[in-house]
Structure formats: C-alpha cells, structure tokens
Amino acid sequence: MKEAKKTMIRYAMAAIFVLLTVLLAIINIVDFGMAADDADRITESLAIGKGEFRDTYGSGYEREAPEHFGPMGPFSPEMEESLRFFTVKINDEGEASVVVHEISAVSKKEAVEWAESLQKEETGWTKGTYRYRVFHTEKNTYVTVIDQGRELLPCYRILMISVLGEILCLVIAAVLLNTIGEKMMHPLEEAKRRQKRFISDIEKDFNEPLSVIEESTEQIERDGGAGDATRTIRQQVKKMNGLLKDLTNIPLMEKEAAVAKVDLSAICEDILANEKHTFDEKNIPMNVSIEKEVTIKGSEGGLKRAITEIVENAARFTTGEVVFNLKKEGSHSVIEVINATEESDRDGADLFDRFTRLESAKSLPGAGIGLNTVREIVKAHNGRATAKIENGKFILRIVL
C-alpha cells in the first residue's frame, strides 16, 4: 500500500509540474513578447525619423504617429528623454558614422563596430537586453540599437518569481499529498484487508470438502475399483483445486520490490528442467533458446512465479510444439513463449483480464487468472506483456 501511495503522489506531482510549467511558460513568453513588441514600436518610429526623434510624426513622413502614444505603453511623454540608444548611418561605400549617440554604456567607436555587425537581420535582440532595427533608404542604411535593460527588468523578475513560485508550489503540493495520502489510501487498505480475508476464507472453505471428497473417492476405488464415476469425481476435484490455486494467487495492490539482481537465464533453465517431465509425458516437442547471463533488477520470487505460470500454460493448452526464447533486445530482456493452437487469429490483450479464457481451454482446469497474475508481476517490474494468436500460434511476449 505504501508503494501505491508513492505512485499516486508521483503521478499527481508530475501532473502539477506539467500544468505549472506550461502555464508559467505561456505567461513569460507573452511577457517577453510584449516587451519585444514595445521595443519594435520604438525602433520603428526611430527608423521613420532616420534614427532620430526629430519631427518623427510630421506630415513629411510616410507613416503616421503610433497609436500607443500616451501615459501607458512604449510611447509615454518621457520616453524620448529617457531612451538610451544610438543610430549609425552606413552609406553605399560602406562608410559608417554615428547619427545619434544617447547612451553612455557604449562609445561611438563601439557603436560603429556594433552596427556594422548587425546588418544581416532586420530586427532582433543583441547582447541580451538590446533591441536593434536595420532601416534602408535609397542611399544609406541606418542601424538603431536601443537599451531595453530597465524595461526587461520586470520581465526577468517575473521569470524568477515564476521559477521560485513553481518550486514552492511543488513543495507545498508534495507536503499536502503526503499528508492526505493516508486518508486517500484508507479505502484501498480496507479493500485489501477484505480481499485477504476473503481469499483466506475461500481457501479454508474449499480445502476441507475437497480433501473429504478425495479421501472418499480413494475409499470407493479401493473397495470397488476405479470407474467412470470416480474418474469424473477426480477430474472435477482437480478442476476445483486449480480454481482454488488461481484464486489464492490473485496479486494484491503492492508491487513486489525490485531491489535484487536476478539471473533470468538461470531461472528459466531451472523451471524448464523441472517441467520437462510434463512435456515428455504428453509427448510435446519443445524448442528452447536461452541466452546466457540475462539479468535484471527485480523480485526473484515474483519472476519465478510468472515464468512458471506461462510454461505451465503452454504445456496445458498447446496442440503441438512449444517454443521458449529468452534474449536481450537492446536494454530490455525479452521472454517469448509460442505454442500451437487451434484458435482463430485474434489480438489476445483481453486474455490478461481475470476470468477470461480461450474457447478451447474452458473445459480444462483453471479460472483464467494465471495470465492476469503474470501481467501484474510484469507491470511491477516496469515491463510489458502482450499476447496474440496468429497463423495457428499463440504468442506470448514479455519485455522487462
């Protein structure tokens, strides 16, 4: 249950992180975009005046005064007096001269060199907080650079506040989720206790009558010999025992801890060696290919249980040859079990659901819980289990 709580917190934190990141990214992108737009309005007005604010909005120019002239926005009454900028004129012969120099942070010589390096693009940011515009006339090219450091300062402050605010929100969310996690998990814990109690009761209630039936059947066979009736009884008892085994193996919510290095190659070899007699008794041909030293981090007990289940399933339901492969594919370990079947082609994803069985297997012992158990164990190891029927073959593939 602790693992379920941790998983819930991780997913919730991931969702909160993505939501906050997207929201704050949009806010900051719009904020910096508006700052760039304001700077472009200013450089555009300077371009109209050939780098100066002289009679910028007079009738002698093609463009009219900007719409945002007023106490707000880039064109406030004090803007012309406080703007830090320079304009350099470059004639057709490549000679550069300073037209306007209203900035103390850049010398006239630096202004000329700077302007000459900014002729490739019409406008953009340069050296972080400077916005420039290149304006061409018939004979000359004007390059205007304005210092937007003071105007961008609020944008950077909002960016810093956004980052710190997101971190703070994530910390608060983690504390709250951890605090309320116990209450949120309480219904699941109760369901777990009831499940354990139910399974325990089922096991007790079934074991006693099945034992009595088996003993009585043996007594009947000793007294009068085996017959169709006793064989039917034994078959049904075996079926009920299979059902009981499946029910008591239903995985609960906790994931098995994946903390130890497990040798999959050795596990598969041991299980196949133990099950060899079953295949031999049924004359089932088996083709085995196991790569050496295939290891993963996981629960040895859980993996043994899953592999045993799929090998037993193959022996129980095959109508011909069984193929068992263990191999490495990149960083993943892959187990593939293929057995012959008379079923029609289909996607077998639903076979991992509880109590779902193939038509040809419904008359055999079991309750359709085995593959569900396999899938839960595989998921606990961050793996994936898939199944399909194709060209008369049932193909089970596990990627860990």
C-alpha positions as CSV (number, residue, x, y, z in Angstrom):
1,M,0.0,0.0,0.0
2,K,2.9,2.3,0.6
3,E,4.1,1.8,-2.9
4,A,0.6,2.6,-4.2
5,K,0.7,5.8,-2.2
6,K,4.1,6.7,-3.6
7,T,2.9,6.0,-7.1
8,M,-0.2,8.3,-6.6
9,I,2.0,11.1,-5.3
10,R,4.4,10.7,-8.2
11,Y,1.7,11.0,-10.8
12,A,0.0,13.9,-9.0
13,M,3.3,15.7,-8.7
14,A,4.1,15.1,-12.4
15,A,0.7,16.5,-13.4
16,I,1.1,19.6,-11.2
17,F,4.6,20.2,-12.5
18,V,3.5,19.9,-16.2
19,L,0.5,22.2,-15.5
20,L,2.5,24.9,-13.7
21,T,5.3,24.7,-16.2
22,V,3.0,25.2,-19.2
23,L,1.1,28.0,-17.5
24,L,4.1,29.9,-16.4
25,A,5.9,29.4,-19.7
26,I,2.9,30.9,-21.5
27,I,2.9,33.9,-19.1
28,N,6.6,34.5,-19.6
29,I,6.6,34.0,-23.3
30,V,3.8,36.5,-23.7
31,D,5.5,38.9,-21.3
32,F,8.8,38.9,-23.2
33,G,6.9,39.0,-26.4
34,M,5.1,42.2,-25.4
35,A,8.5,43.7,-24.3
36,A,9.9,42.9,-27.7
37,D,6.8,44.4,-29.4
38,D,7.1,47.6,-27.4
39,A,10.8,47.9,-28.4
40,D,10.0,47.3,-32.1
41,R,7.4,50.1,-32.0
42,I,10.2,52.4,-30.7
43,T,12.8,51.3,-33.2
44,E,10.2,51.6,-36.0
45,S,9.5,55.2,-35.1
46,L,13.2,55.9,-35.0
47,A,13.5,54.3,-38.4
48,I,10.9,56.7,-39.7
49,G,12.9,59.6,-38.5
50,K,16.2,58.1,-39.9
51,G,17.4,57.3,-36.4
52,E,16.2,60.4,-34.6
53,F,13.1,61.7,-32.8
54,R,13.2,64.9,-34.9
55,D,9.7,65.7,-36.1
56,T,9.1,61.9,-36.2
57,Y,5.3,62.3,-36.7
58,G,5.3,65.2,-39.1
59,S,3.5,65.2,-42.4
60,G,6.7,64.8,-44.4
61,Y,6.9,61.1,-43.4
62,E,5.0,58.2,-44.9
63,R,3.9,56.7,-41.6
64,E,1.6,58.3,-39.1
65,A,2.2,58.6,-35.3
66,P,2.0,55.3,-33.4
67,E,-1.4,54.6,-31.8
68,H,0.0,54.0,-28.4
69,F,1.2,57.5,-27.6
70,G,0.1,58.3,-24.1
71,P,1.0,57.8,-20.4
72,M,1.0,53.9,-20.8
73,G,2.9,51.8,-23.3
74,P,6.2,52.5,-25.0
75,F,5.3,56.0,-26.2
76,S,4.9,57.8,-22.9
77,P,5.7,61.5,-22.9
78,E,9.0,60.9,-21.1
79,M,10.2,58.1,-23.4
80,E,12.2,60.3,-25.8
81,E,14.1,61.9,-23.0
82,S,14.9,58.7,-21.1
83,L,15.6,56.3,-24.1
84,R,19.2,55.0,-24.2
85,F,20.1,54.4,-27.9
86,F,22.4,55.1,-30.8
87,T,22.0,55.2,-34.5
88,V,24.7,54.6,-37.1
89,K,24.5,55.5,-40.8
90,I,26.3,53.4,-43.3
91,N,26.5,54.7,-46.9
92,D,26.7,52.7,-50.1
93,E,30.5,52.8,-49.9
94,G,30.5,51.1,-46.5
95,E,31.5,54.3,-44.6
96,A,29.8,54.4,-41.2
97,S,29.1,57.4,-39.0
98,V,27.2,58.0,-35.8
99,V,24.0,59.9,-36.3
100,V,22.7,59.9,-32.7
101,H,24.6,58.8,-29.6
102,E,22.3,58.9,-26.5
103,I,23.9,56.1,-24.5
104,S,26.9,56.3,-22.1
105,A,27.5,52.5,-21.9
106,V,28.7,52.3,-25.5
107,S,31.3,54.5,-27.1
108,K,30.9,55.9,-30.6
109,K,33.7,53.6,-31.9
110,E,32.0,50.6,-30.3
111,A,28.6,51.8,-31.7
112,V,30.0,51.8,-35.3
113,E,31.6,48.3,-34.9
114,W,28.4,47.0,-33.3
115,A,26.2,48.5,-36.0
116,E,28.3,47.0,-38.8
117,S,27.8,43.6,-37.3
118,L,24.0,43.8,-37.3
119,Q,23.2,44.2,-40.9
120,K,22.1,40.7,-41.7
121,E,18.7,40.7,-39.9
122,E,16.1,43.5,-39.9
123,T,15.5,43.4,-36.2
124,G,16.2,41.3,-33.1
125,W,17.9,41.1,-29.7
126,T,21.6,41.6,-29.4
127,K,23.8,41.2,-26.3
128,G,20.9,40.2,-24.2
129,T,18.9,43.3,-23.4
130,Y,19.5,45.5,-26.6
131,R,16.9,45.6,-29.4
132,Y,18.0,46.8,-32.9
133,R,16.5,47.6,-36.2
134,V,18.1,48.0,-39.6
135,F,16.4,50.6,-41.9
136,H,17.3,51.0,-45.6
137,T,16.9,54.2,-47.7
138,E,17.9,54.7,-51.3
139,K,21.5,55.7,-50.4
140,N,22.1,54.8,-46.8
141,T,21.5,52.1,-44.2
142,Y,20.6,53.1,-40.7
143,V,21.2,50.8,-37.7
144,T,19.5,51.8,-34.4
145,V,20.2,50.0,-31.2
146,I,18.2,50.7,-28.0
147,D,18.9,49.6,-24.5
148,Q,15.9,47.9,-23.0
149,G,17.6,46.7,-19.8
150,R,15.3,48.7,-17.5
151,E,12.2,47.7,-19.5
152,L,13.2,44.0,-19.4
153,L,14.0,44.0,-15.7
154,P,10.3,43.4,-14.7
155,C,10.2,40.5,-17.2
156,Y,13.2,38.9,-15.6
157,R,11.7,39.4,-12.2
158,I,8.5,37.7,-13.3
159,L,10.6,34.9,-14.7
160,M,12.5,34.5,-11.4
161,I,9.3,34.7,-9.4
162,S,7.7,32.1,-11.7
163,V,10.6,29.6,-11.1
164,L,10.6,30.2,-7.4
165,G,6.8,30.1,-7.2
166,E,6.7,26.8,-9.1
167,I,9.3,25.2,-6.8
168,L,7.3,26.5,-3.7
169,C,4.0,25.2,-5.2
170,L,5.6,21.8,-5.8
171,V,6.9,21.6,-2.2
172,I,3.5,22.6,-0.8
173,A,1.8,20.1,-3.1
174,A,4.2,17.3,-2.0
175,V,3.5,18.0,1.7
176,L,-0.3,18.2,1.2
177,L,-0.4,15.0,-0.9
178,N,1.8,13.2,1.6
179,T,-0.5,14.4,4.4
180,I,-3.8,13.5,2.8
181,G,-2.4,10.4,1.1
182,E,-3.2,8.2,4.2
183,K,-6.8,9.2,4.1
184,M,-7.0,8.7,0.3
185,M,-5.5,5.3,0.6
186,H,-7.7,4.2,3.5
187,P,-10.5,2.8,1.3
188,L,-7.9,0.8,-0.6
189,E,-6.3,-0.5,2.5
190,E,-9.7,-1.6,3.7
191,A,-10.4,-3.3,0.4
192,K,-7.0,-5.1,0.7
193,R,-7.8,-6.4,4.1
194,R,-11.2,-7.6,2.9
195,Q,-9.6,-9.3,-0.1
196,K,-7.1,-11.1,2.1
197,R,-9.8,-12.2,4.4
198,F,-12.0,-13.4,1.5
199,I,-9.1,-15.4,0.0
200,S,-8.3,-16.9,3.4
201,D,-11.9,-17.9,3.9
202,I,-12.2,-19.3,0.4
203,E,-9.1,-21.4,0.9
204,K,-10.4,-22.9,4.2
205,D,-13.9,-23.5,2.9
206,F,-12.7,-25.3,-0.2
207,N,-9.8,-27.3,1.2
208,E,-11.8,-29.2,3.8
209,P,-14.6,-30.5,1.5
210,L,-12.2,-31.2,-1.4
211,S,-10.0,-33.3,1.0
212,V,-13.0,-35.3,2.1
213,I,-14.1,-35.9,-1.5
214,E,-10.6,-37.1,-2.5
215,E,-10.4,-39.4,0.5
216,S,-13.9,-40.8,-0.1
217,T,-13.1,-41.3,-3.8
218,E,-10.0,-43.3,-2.9
219,Q,-12.0,-45.4,-0.5
220,I,-14.6,-46.2,-3.2
221,E,-11.8,-47.2,-5.6
222,R,-10.2,-49.4,-3.0
223,D,-13.5,-51.1,-2.3
224,G,-14.9,-51.5,-5.8
225,G,-12.2,-50.3,-8.2
226,A,-12.0,-47.2,-10.3
227,G,-14.8,-46.4,-12.7
228,D,-16.2,-43.6,-14.9
229,A,-17.9,-42.1,-11.8
230,T,-14.7,-41.9,-9.7
231,R,-12.7,-40.6,-12.7
232,T,-15.2,-37.9,-13.2
233,I,-15.1,-37.0,-9.5
234,R,-11.2,-36.8,-9.6
235,Q,-11.4,-34.7,-12.7
236,Q,-13.8,-32.2,-11.1
237,V,-11.7,-32.2,-7.9
238,K,-8.6,-31.4,-9.9
239,K,-10.5,-28.6,-11.6
240,M,-11.6,-27.2,-8.3
241,N,-8.1,-27.4,-7.0
242,G,-6.9,-25.5,-10.0
243,L,-9.6,-22.8,-9.4
244,L,-8.5,-22.6,-5.7
245,K,-4.9,-22.2,-6.7
246,D,-5.7,-19.4,-9.1
247,L,-7.9,-17.6,-6.6
248,T,-5.3,-17.7,-3.8
249,N,-2.7,-16.4,-6.3
250,I,-4.6,-13.2,-7.1
251,P,-2.0,-10.4,-6.8
252,L,-2.8,-7.7,-4.3
253,M,-2.1,-4.0,-4.9
254,E,1.5,-3.8,-3.6
255,K,4.2,-4.1,-6.2
256,E,6.9,-6.6,-5.4
257,A,10.1,-4.7,-4.6
258,A,12.6,-4.8,-7.5
259,V,15.8,-4.5,-5.4
260,A,17.9,-7.5,-6.2
261,K,19.9,-8.6,-9.3
262,V,18.1,-11.6,-10.8
263,D,19.6,-14.1,-13.2
264,L,16.7,-14.7,-15.7
265,S,18.7,-17.2,-17.6
266,A,19.2,-19.4,-14.6
267,I,15.6,-19.1,-13.5
268,C,14.3,-20.1,-17.0
269,E,16.7,-23.1,-17.2
270,D,15.6,-24.3,-13.7
271,I,11.9,-24.0,-14.4
272,L,12.1,-25.7,-17.8
273,A,14.2,-28.5,-16.3
274,N,11.5,-29.0,-13.6
275,E,8.7,-29.0,-16.1
276,K,10.4,-31.3,-18.6
277,H,8.7,-34.4,-17.4
278,T,5.3,-32.8,-18.1
279,F,6.2,-32.2,-21.7
280,D,7.7,-35.6,-22.0
281,E,4.6,-37.3,-20.6
282,K,2.4,-35.5,-23.1
283,N,4.9,-36.0,-26.0
284,I,5.1,-32.2,-26.5
285,P,8.1,-31.2,-28.6
286,M,9.9,-28.2,-27.1
287,N,12.4,-25.8,-28.8
288,V,14.3,-23.8,-26.2
289,S,16.7,-20.9,-26.8
290,I,18.1,-19.2,-23.6
291,E,20.8,-16.6,-23.9
292,K,23.4,-16.7,-21.0
293,E,23.7,-14.1,-18.3
294,V,20.5,-12.3,-19.0
295,T,19.9,-10.3,-15.7
296,I,17.5,-7.7,-14.5
297,K,16.7,-6.0,-11.2
298,G,13.6,-7.4,-9.7
299,S,11.9,-9.9,-7.4
300,E,13.2,-13.4,-7.9
301,G,10.1,-15.0,-6.4
302,G,7.7,-12.9,-8.5
303,L,9.6,-13.7,-11.7
304,K,9.8,-17.4,-10.9
305,R,6.0,-17.4,-10.4
306,A,5.3,-15.6,-13.7
307,I,7.6,-17.8,-15.8
308,T,6.3,-21.0,-14.2
309,E,2.8,-19.8,-15.0
310,I,3.5,-19.2,-18.7
311,V,5.4,-22.5,-19.0
312,E,2.6,-24.5,-17.4
313,N,0.0,-22.7,-19.6
314,A,2.0,-23.7,-22.7
315,A,2.1,-27.3,-21.5
316,R,-1.6,-27.4,-20.7
317,F,-3.0,-25.7,-23.7
318,T,-0.7,-26.4,-26.7
319,T,-1.8,-28.6,-29.5
320,G,1.7,-29.1,-30.8
321,E,5.2,-27.7,-30.4
322,V,6.2,-25.2,-27.7
323,V,8.9,-22.6,-28.4
324,F,10.6,-20.8,-25.4
325,N,13.0,-18.0,-26.1
326,L,14.9,-15.7,-23.7
327,K,17.1,-13.0,-25.3
328,K,18.3,-9.4,-24.9
329,E,16.9,-6.7,-27.2
330,G,18.9,-3.5,-26.6
331,S,18.5,-2.6,-22.9
332,H,15.5,-4.9,-22.5
333,S,15.2,-8.6,-21.6
334,V,12.6,-10.5,-23.7
335,I,10.8,-13.8,-22.9
336,E,8.8,-15.2,-25.8
337,V,6.7,-18.4,-25.5
338,I,4.9,-19.7,-28.6
339,N,2.7,-22.8,-28.6
340,A,0.4,-24.3,-31.3
341,T,-3.3,-23.6,-31.0
342,E,-6.5,-24.3,-33.0
343,E,-7.9,-20.8,-32.1
344,S,-8.6,-18.3,-34.8
345,D,-6.3,-15.3,-35.3
346,R,-7.0,-12.5,-32.8
347,D,-5.5,-9.9,-30.5
348,G,-5.0,-11.5,-27.1
349,A,-4.9,-8.4,-24.9
350,D,-8.2,-9.4,-23.2
351,L,-6.7,-12.7,-22.1
352,F,-4.8,-10.8,-19.4
353,D,-8.1,-9.9,-17.8
354,R,-9.3,-12.0,-14.9
355,F,-11.6,-15.0,-15.7
356,T,-11.0,-14.6,-19.4
357,R,-10.1,-17.9,-21.2
358,L,-9.9,-19.2,-24.8
359,E,-12.8,-21.3,-26.0
360,S,-10.5,-24.4,-26.3
361,A,-9.4,-24.0,-22.7
362,K,-12.8,-23.7,-21.0
363,S,-13.1,-27.5,-20.4
364,L,-9.7,-27.6,-18.7
365,P,-8.9,-26.9,-15.1
366,G,-8.3,-23.2,-14.2
367,A,-10.2,-20.0,-13.9
368,G,-8.4,-17.6,-16.3
369,I,-6.5,-15.8,-13.6
370,G,-2.9,-17.0,-14.5
371,L,-2.2,-14.5,-17.2
372,N,-3.6,-11.7,-15.1
373,T,-1.1,-12.7,-12.4
374,V,1.7,-12.7,-15.0
375,R,0.8,-9.3,-16.2
376,E,0.6,-7.8,-12.7
377,I,4.1,-9.2,-11.9
378,V,5.5,-7.9,-15.2
379,K,4.0,-4.4,-14.5
380,A,5.5,-4.4,-11.1
381,H,8.9,-4.7,-12.8
382,N,8.0,-1.8,-15.2
383,G,7.6,-4.3,-18.0
384,R,5.0,-5.1,-20.7
385,A,3.2,-8.3,-21.5
386,T,1.4,-8.9,-24.8
387,A,-0.3,-11.8,-26.4
388,K,-1.8,-12.7,-29.8
389,I,-2.9,-15.6,-31.9
390,E,-1.5,-15.7,-35.4
391,N,-1.3,-18.4,-38.0
392,G,-2.2,-21.2,-35.6
393,K,0.2,-20.0,-32.9
394,F,-0.4,-18.4,-29.5
395,I,2.4,-15.9,-29.0
396,L,3.1,-14.6,-25.5
397,R,5.8,-11.9,-25.3
398,I,7.2,-10.3,-22.1
399,V,9.5,-7.3,-22.2
400,L,11.3,-6.4,-19.0
